[in-house]
């Protein structure tokens, strides 16, 4: 069945599935889901459209939250920011926004656009710029397609609004991150405004329906089945490790949450150690000294009992978890994609190895 609206039922699956795709980042899914539930209750279901449904003229505008996930948990929007950032970009460009979209797949950043679409009575495009979540603004398909991230509007819950025009998207990242830190570590943003012609060549289509499918697979199998098997079927992923969290080092700096989680193996992984390193999102998984998954492929941590994904701000000592690896969207395996989102960009001294090859090192020996 093709999903044409995001209502309360679809929202449950979207929030869960997008958090799987968010690889530990994208913001707290619970907060975003509550905001979207209220918006849908007040304004009605949101129409979900495809690229073919876009009108010939007008703007498509991604909206999101920016900042460290550890801050987003406590610094809640006041509810007026989304309309302000959308109207600021419209006014600056002198064109109407005809559809909204998600900048990335992630907990709150897949539901914040639902809130905006409901409040502004606009359709939501089934697409995003990453197919997952990444920590920096240039790490999206729009940047690879040569689209400018500005004009970009940034607003905080106090009412401050900044409109950026930058010379390139790296400067957009630097200046918007600085503004967000000054605003208290999180903000609401609208960026990468595109004409309907530009959006057709610049985005990754199908992300929201994919997230809904993932969420439905997990929730459906909880009633009678194996959620891990269902998840692997719909994502094409692999279980990298099963273990217990024995240490977490986490710090918030420069508008990011950075850190390392150390896991000791259980069951077939008994005797092994996995280290997860993250910058908002999980970046690399290193098992017994060998990288077994790395950006731009997806690394998601799941609670072993509830099968819900655990974000980087939520991972904690004592949790028993399964670590899932999934292949990224093909665009990230290109030379240009790896240049902005591969392991060497983040300072790791090794080249990208696709998870289909790297994960073989994670599989326990069999008799």
N, C-alpha and C positions, 0 to 999 in steps of 0.2 A: 504494500500500500504506500503510495507516494504521499509524504507529509506536506501539506500545503499551508498549515497554520501551526504556530507554537501556542498551545493552550497549556492549562495547568498540568495535564498528563505528559505532554511532550517536554515540558520544562523540566520535570523530574529526571527524565532520561537524558536530556541535554546537559544538565548540570553535572550529572554523574559521568557521562561519556566524555565531556569536554575536560573534566579534571584528569581523566586517564590520558588524554592527548596533551594535557598541559605539562606533563613531565615534572610535576612538583611545583610548577609556577602558575602564573596567571591569576593569582589572588584567591582568597578564601571562597570556596564554592557555596558555602552555606549563606553567607551574607548576600552574595549576588542572587542566589535563588530566592531569598526572602524579598529582596527588592523587586525582582521580576514577578513574583507571585502577587504582590500588592498592585503592581502596575497593570497586570493582566486582569485582576479582579476589578480594578477601577475603570479601565479603558477597553477591555476586551482582548481577545486573542490577537496575536501578531501574524500578519500575512507573510509567508515565506516564499520568496520568488527565486527564479533562476536567471542566469544571464540573458537568456532569450526573452524574458519578460520585461526587461528594462525599456523605458521609453527612449526615443532617439536623442533627446536633449535633457540636460540637467546634470546635477552632481550626485555621485555616490560617495558617502563619507563614512569612514571607519571611526568609531568612538570606543574609548577604553578607559581604564584606570592605569595610572603610571605610579611607580614607586616600589619600595621594598615591601614584600608580602607581610613581613612581621609588623609593619606599620598599618597596613590595610585592615588588619584584624581589629584594631582599636580605633582607627580614625575613620568614622563613617561619614559618607556624603550627606549633605543636608537635603538633597532631593531636587534642588533647582539647577545644579551644575550642568546637567546634560543638555537641557534646552539652551542654556547660555553659550556653550561651546559650539553647538550646531548653528545657532543664529549668528554668532560672531563670524564664522567662516562664510556663511551665506552672504552676510552684509559686506564683508571684505571683497568677495569675488563678484558680487552682484548677480548671482545665479541661485536658483532654488535647489535644495537637496531633495532628490526624488526617491532615494533609498539609502538606508543605513547598512553597515556591515560590521563584522567583527574584525579587529586587527589581527587577532591571534586566537588559537584554540586554547582555552585555559579556564579555570573555575569561574572567577568573577568576570573575566574578559570575554566569555561567551554568553554571559547573562546580562551584563550591562547594556549591550546593544538591544537586547529584548526590552529592557526598561525604556530606553530612549525611543525605540520604535513604537511601543505602546503609548507613551506619553505624547509623542508628536504625530501619532496616526500615520506613520510612514511604514512602507514595507521593509522587510529585512532580507538582504541578499544572502543566499546560501553559498557563502564563500568566506575566505579569510586570506591573510597574507603570509601564513606560515605553515598551516596544516598541523601545528603544534604551538607551543609557546617558546619564545626566545627573550633574552633580557634586554636587547637593545633595539632601538628604532630602525636602524638600517638593515636589520636581519629580517627582511620580508621580501616577498616576491615583487612588490611594487617598486622597491628600491632597485632590484635586479632589472626591472623593466624600464628604468630611467625616469620614474615618476618622482617628483619632489614631495617630500613630507610636509612642506609648508605651502601656503599659510597653515599654521598649526595654532589652535587655541588651547590654552591651559587655564584651568580655574580651580580654586580651592573652596572649601566649605565656608570660609569667611567672606567670600565674595570677590576676592582678587582675581583678575583676569589678565593674562598675558597673551598677546598675539605675536607669533614669531614669523619672520621672513629670513631665511638663511641661505647661504651660498651653496651649501650641499647638505646631504642628509647626516653626515658625521657631525657637522656643526649643530644640526637640529638636535641630535642626541646630547651633545655637550650642554647646550644652552637650556634645553627643556629639563634635563636632569638637574642642573643647577637650580632652576626655578622651582622644581618639585621639592628638592631638599629644603629650600628656603620656605616653602609652603608647609613644611612639617613632615615631609617624607612621602606624601601621596597626593595625587591630583587627578582630576578628570580631564581627559584630552580628546580632541578631534583633530585628525591629521590625514595626510595623503588624500586630499580631495581629488577626485577623478571625474572626468567626463564619462558618459556612458560608453563612448568609444574606447577610452583608455582602460576602463575597468575590464573590458572583455579580454584584453591581452596581458593584464597585469596581476590577476588574482589567482588563487587556488580554489577552484569550485568544489562544491559538495561537502565542505567541512562540517557544517551544522547538521546535515542529515547523517553524516558518518558518526558524529558524536552521539546523536540520538539513537542510532543503531547499536552503538557500543553500550550505552546506558541500558537500553532495552534488553540486550543480551545478558548483561549482568543481573539485572533485577528479575528478569524472567527465569533464569536458571536458579536463582536463590530459592524459588518455590519448589524445585524438584529437578536437580541436575547439578552439574559441576560448573560453577561460574568461571573458573580458570579456563576450562576447555572451551566454553562459549566465547570468552574474551580472546583467546588465541585464534579461534576461527574467524572472527570478524576483523581482527587487527593484523593477522599474519605474523604475530610476534612469537617470542619464545621466553620461557622462564629462565632467567639468568642465575638466580640464587634464591635459596630459602634460608632464613636465619633470624637471629635476634639482634636488635639494635643494642650495642654495648657502649657506644660513646657518640656524642654529638658535639661538635664545635661549631658555633654559629655566631656571626656578628653582622650588624647592620652598618654599612658604610657606603658613602657616595651614592645613596639612593638604591642600593642593592642589598639583599641578604646573601651573604657568602658563607661557605663553611664546608665541613666534611662530616659524614656519618660513617661509622664503622660498624659492620655487622659480622657476627660469628655464625658459622654455618650450623644448620640443623638438618636432620634426616639425611638425605643423600649428600648434602654439602657439609656434613659434620667434619670438623678439622680444618676447614677453609675459612678465610677471612675475605670479605668484600669491603672495599672502600668506595663510597659515593662522594663525589665532589660536586658542589653546586654553586651557581650564581643566579639567584632566583629560581632557575630551573636546574634539574640534574644534568650535569655536563658529561661526566665520565664515570664508568663503573670499572674498578680494577680489582680482579680476583687473584689473590695470592701473587700480587706483583705484575699481573698481565692484564692490560686493558681488554675487556670483553664487550664493551659497548661505549659509544662516544658520540658527541654531537657531530653532525646534525640528526643522527638517529635518536629515537625517543627512549627514555629510561623512566619508568614509572614504578613507584613503590606502592604495594597493595597490602592492606591489613589481612593477615592469614585467616582470620575468623569471619570478618564481615565482608571482605573483598572490596572494600571501599579504598580509593586511592588516598595516599597520604602526601600532603604538600610539604615543601621544604621547611616551612615555618611550623609544621605540625609534627614532624618526625621527632621521636623522643626515646629516651633510654627505656629498654624493656619491651618495646613493641616487637611482636613476632610478625614477620613480613615475608612477602614474596616480591622479588624484583623482576619486573617485566621489561623486555626490550622489544622495540618495534621499528620497522623501517620507516624512514622519513619520506616526504614527498620527493619525487624524482628531481625536481629543480635544485634541491640542496646538494645533490651529488655531482652537479656540474662544477667546473673550475671556478666560476663566479660565485656559486653558492658556497663552496668550501672556503673561498677567500674571506667571506664575511661571517661564516658560522661554523667553520671546521675547528678541529682541536687545536691547530697551531694558532688560530686567531686568539684563542683563550690562553695561550702561553704554554700548552702542553708540547713536550718534545717528541711527538710522534705524528705520523700522517694518519689520515682517516682510513679506517678499514670498515667496510659495510658490515652491519650486524650479522648478516647471514654467514659471513666468514668469521668475524671476531667472536661470536657467541659460541662457536664450537669449543672454544677454550673454557667456557663456563659449564659445559655439560659434564655431569659426573661420570666417572668411568663405569662401564658395564661389564659384567662377567660374560 
